[in-house]
């Protein structure tokens, strides 16, 4: 019985190490959120850190501040959703779909 417990602990430690590696790799995986037909693009990693914002110069006008803010918010939310989905996919690979 002691051998079984020892084996379980080894497997748990190995899984914990894989989880740490997965968390580190998520910061390297990037997704792109877009809005306004691609006029606003946001690159974000799967840890929800924004890496880059690209705004088409044609939408930068003083009187369209609210539109730009709405497009930025939409692109951020799009990128966040994609980052969450990518994170789930990567975790499923690690856990074999156990959740």
Buried (B, 14 or more C-beta within 10 A) or exposed (E): EEEEEEEEEEEEEEEEEEEEEBBEEBEEBBBBBBBBEEBBBBBBBBEBEBEEBEBEEEEEEEEEEEBBEBBBEBBBEBBBEBBEEBBEEBBEEBEEEEE
